[in-house]
Amino acid sequence: MRAGLNLAMSGIPWGASEIGGFVTHDNTSPRFHELMVRWYQYGVFTPVFRTHGNRPNNEAWTIGSDTYPHIRAAMMLRERLRPYVMAQMKLASESGLPPMRPVFFDFADDPKTVEVEDQFLFGSDLLVAPITTYEARSREVYLPTGAEWTDAWTGKTLPGGQTIEADAPIERIPVYVRGSDADLLWLFKELYSE
């Protein structure tokens, strides 16, 4: 995440990581399975969304355990977000504005945002807080001052300028929509029923 944000701020807006890393000797354990789910969930909100690696079970449906429904939901969300992603890519192409960027980039008037290193904005409307700790099912999220934030999964709107404890079941990572954009919020609904 930090590498992607640094690339973005260095004028390379298309940076990303291979989902799951490139090489691993552990590709069957519960840790690996959860890593893959969480990395796909994070990858949805990066400029390049791809799995790449040197391991026998590299395709989403071959990873194993009960990972596939969660990975599939992440892939479906990325597909639903395609118009938003394409708008961000066009903006990057025309202006150099990176799709994935540090929180302080859009909230320079909020001094707390310079301290935020484990969440980011994807475009100006999505605040993303990836899960990077094994078995974590919640995490702190800072909601920047200057906007209201709507939980993309529950629809609950919260004022900015506060740190909250956000739910993060294995099915999803914390994502907040700036304001209450109904078109964006709709994209997050019912991913597991398709």
C-alpha positions in Angstrom: 0.0 0.0 0.0 2.7 2.5 0.9 4.7 1.6 -2.2 1.5 2.2 -4.4 0.9 5.5 -2.7 4.5 6.6 -3.1 4.4 5.7 -6.8 1.2 7.7 -7.2 2.7 10.7 -5.5 5.9 10.4 -7.7 3.9 10.7 -10.9 3.2 7.1 -11.7 -0.5 6.7 -11.3 -0.8 3.1 -12.6 1.1 1.3 -9.8 -0.1 -1.8 -8.2 1.0 -5.1 -6.6 0.5 -8.7 -7.8 -2.4 -9.9 -5.6 -0.9 -12.5 -3.3 2.6 -11.5 -3.9 4.7 -13.2 -6.6 6.4 -16.1 -4.8 5.3 -18.0 -1.7 6.2 -21.4 -0.2 3.0 -21.4 1.8 0.0 -21.6 -0.5 -2.4 -23.9 1.4 -2.5 -22.7 5.0 -5.3 -20.7 6.6 -3.0 -17.7 6.7 -2.4 -17.9 3.0 -6.2 -18.2 2.3 -7.0 -15.2 4.4 -4.1 -13.2 2.9 -5.5 -13.9 -0.6 -9.0 -12.8 0.4 -7.8 -9.6 2.0 -5.4 -8.8 -0.8 -8.2 -9.2 -3.4 -10.4 -6.9 -1.3 -7.6 -4.3 -1.2 -6.8 -4.8 -4.9 -10.3 -3.8 -5.9 -9.2 -0.2 -5.1 -5.9 -0.1 -6.8 -5.2 1.1 -10.4 -4.3 -2.3 -11.7 -6.3 -5.3 -10.3 -4.6 -8.5 -11.1 -3.4 -11.8 -9.6 0.1 -12.8 -10.6 2.5 -15.2 -9.0 4.6 -18.3 -9.2 2.5 -21.0 -7.4 0.3 -23.9 -8.5 -3.0 -22.5 -7.1 -3.0 -19.0 -8.5 -6.4 -18.8 -10.1 -9.2 -17.5 -7.8 -11.2 -20.7 -8.0 -8.1 -22.9 -7.2 -6.9 -21.1 -4.0 -8.9 -23.4 -1.7 -10.7 -23.4 1.5 -13.8 -21.2 1.6 -11.9 -18.3 -0.1 -13.7 -18.3 -3.5 -17.0 -16.6 -2.5 -15.1 -13.7 -0.9 -12.7 -13.4 -3.8 -15.5 -13.6 -6.3 -17.3 -10.9 -4.4 -14.2 -8.7 -4.7 -14.0 -9.4 -8.4 -17.7 -8.6 -8.9 -17.2 -5.3 -6.9 -14.3 -4.3 -9.2 -16.5 -5.0 -12.2 -19.4 -2.9 -10.7 -16.9 -0.1 -10.1 -15.7 -0.1 -13.7 -17.3 3.2 -14.7 -15.9 4.9 -11.6 -12.4 3.3 -12.2 -12.5 4.3 -15.8 -13.3 7.9 -14.8 -10.4 7.9 -12.4 -8.1 6.5 -15.2 -9.2 9.2 -17.6 -8.6 11.9 -15.0 -5.1 10.4 -14.4 -4.4 10.4 -18.1 -5.5 13.9 -18.6 -4.2 15.6 -15.5 -1.8 13.2 -13.7 -4.1 13.0 -10.7 -3.5 9.5 -9.3 -6.5 7.2 -8.7 -5.0 5.8 -5.5 -3.7 8.6 -3.2 -2.9 9.4 0.4 -5.7 10.8 2.5 -3.9 14.1 2.9 -3.9 14.6 -0.9 -7.6 15.6 -0.9 -7.8 16.7 2.8 -4.8 19.0 3.2 -6.7 21.2 5.6 -7.0 18.4 8.1 -3.7 18.1 9.9 -4.4 14.5 11.1 -4.5 13.2 7.6 -0.7 13.4 7.3 -0.4 10.8 10.0 -2.7 8.3 8.2 -0.5 5.6 6.5 -2.7 2.6 6.5 -5.7 3.8 4.5 -6.1 5.8 1.3 -8.5 7.4 -1.2 -9.5 5.7 -4.4 -10.5 8.7 -6.5 -11.9 11.5 -4.4 -15.0 9.7 -3.3 -13.9 6.3 -1.8 -12.0 6.0 1.5 -10.4 2.5 1.8 -9.1 0.9 4.9 -7.5 -2.4 4.1 -7.0 -5.2 6.6 -3.3 -6.1 6.9 -3.4 -8.2 10.1 -4.2 -11.9 10.2 -7.6 -12.6 11.7 -8.4 -9.0 12.3 -12.2 -8.4 12.1 -12.2 -4.7 12.9 -9.8 -1.8 12.7 -9.5 1.9 13.4 -10.4 4.2 10.6 -9.9 8.0 10.5 -12.7 9.9 8.7 -11.2 13.2 7.5 -12.7 16.5 8.4 -14.5 18.4 5.7 -16.9 15.7 4.6 -19.5 13.3 5.9 -18.7 9.6 5.3 -21.2 6.8 4.5 -20.2 3.2 5.3 -20.5 1.6 1.9 -21.8 -1.7 3.4 -24.3 -0.4 5.9 -25.3 3.0 4.6 -24.7 4.6 8.0 -23.5 8.2 7.6 -20.9 9.6 10.0 -19.3 13.0 10.4 -15.7 13.5 9.5 -13.0 14.5 12.0 -13.1 11.3 14.0 -11.5 7.9 14.4 -14.0 5.0 14.5 -13.7 1.3 15.1 -14.9 -0.2 11.8 -16.2 -3.7 11.4 -14.2 -5.9 9.0 -15.6 -9.4 8.8 -13.9 -11.7 6.3 -16.5 -10.7 3.7 -15.3 -7.1 3.4 -12.9 -4.4 4.3 -14.0 -0.9 5.5 -14.9 1.4 2.7 -16.5 4.8 3.1 -18.2 6.9 0.4 -17.7 10.7 0.7 -21.2 12.1 1.3 -24.0 9.8 0.4 -23.7 9.2 -3.4 -26.5 6.8 -4.0 -25.0 5.5 -7.3 -21.7 4.6 -5.6 -23.5 3.1 -2.6 -25.6 0.9 -4.7 -22.5 -0.8 -6.2 -21.7 -2.3 -2.8 -25.0 -3.9 -2.2 -25.8 -7.7 -2.4 -22.5 -8.8 -3.7 -22.9 -12.3 -2.3 -26.3 -12.9 -3.8 -25.3 -12.7 -7.5 
